[in-house]
């Protein structure tokens, strides 16, 4: 599950606070218990010694164990929070006051007793005779007969007067505990917050640095080194970083495309200026001759000059129309009006339009299959323009005695393939990708004395793209060229 930055911070802080609270509670309970035992043991530290000194039965070192048991019973009635035991010098429990079965131990460890006698630094814990797995605070005093150690009076501590001493210690401990843990918690929280904020905001700092570098590089990625935002992480910062990189990459590509487009436009304007100037200069020259020397020219010469001038005018008109048509295509100002029509009828109409030109040049124009009955869905006017351009190009680049064929092939029930092939001069392999660029003319292009703008194939590609089709070319130098494109077929019901 991917968490947001806020959710990560919130969860981290909750976990830290829960950990601190649990730690403080555990330590405070432990300290409270230690303080309680400290107060109780300090309060009753001399209890056993006073009992030994003040009770003749114990002080004389002569023991009537039954009487001693009665004494312990009486003392426990007066102080029910105390338990009294007499043990020998080896730790064996000799007498006590308790119901049968209550005392579980027969011996106790004397080391805590000797430690408390020699160094009374509470709290010190001794064995609990009634529970083998537990230890309690105690008071102890050695019992001597003359100078001979007889044993120890071992008292498990509890009592009433202890409350005043305990409360004083606990109040001081609570005050110091509160101050200590408040300072520790705040310091720990501050350090944890700084570490967490550093960890979670580090991607934001990298992102801000990347944006500054992009701006300094004028939004170019060529010389800009950006951070790697892992696709394995889907939080807001990494997602924003990837989106910014994708956006800047797109902007950089668009800048380069605009630069390339601007360069192509400049080149196109340069070529068009030359293409327009050539027929215009020729037209102007012939008109000046007719204007200045018209009376001196024969009727045949005047007719010839007028014919050349009209041809130049036609070339200018065609070139200007192509320029406008290409501009409209690039600006998306040409709309498509699709309709259903018979493709074979359109192909034969185009063939008829060029049949006279092909006949004069000795070219063979064919349609395959001869009965071309294929209903298609397209813009008939735009498709007629495409076929006319391709057939005109084929006629211009095919030498005398060659052949030109328009083939229609069915790919499936929904698609047709239209091919316009010739046996002409062909196109070099390294020029195939460039012939659809505006104003590009192949190195072996044949214009037959006419000034061509090189826009025909670019217009064909644009028109077919509007009809959701794509034009392709295959050519072999010296053997011919084939242009092909697909069309959607009308399904017969």
Buried (B, 14 or more C-beta within 10 A) or exposed (E): EEEEBEEBBEEBBEEBEEEBEEBBEEEBEEBBEBBBBBBBBBBBBEBBBEBBEEBEBBBEBEBEEEEBBEBBEEBBEEBEEBBBBBBBEEBEBBBBBBEEEEBEBEEBEBEBBEBBBEEBEBBBBBBBBBEEEEBBBBBBBBBEEEEEEBBBBBBBBBBEEBEEBBEEBBEEBBEEBEEEBEEEBEEBBEEBBEEBEEEBBEBBEBBEEBBEBBEEBEEBBEEBEBBEBEEEEEBEBBBBBBEBBEEBEEBBEEBEEEEEEEEBEEBBEEBBEEBBEBBBEBBEBBBEBBEEEEEEBEEEBBEEBEEBBEBBEEBBEBBEEBBEBBEBBBEEEBEEEBEEBBBBEBBBEBBEBBEEBBEEBEBEBEBEEEEBEBBBBBBBEBBBBBBBBBBBBBBBBBEEEBBBBBBBBEEEEEBBBBBBBBBBBBBBEEBBEEBBBBBBBBEBBBEEEEBBBBBBBBBBBBBBEBBEBEBEBBBEBEEBBBBBBBBBBBEEE
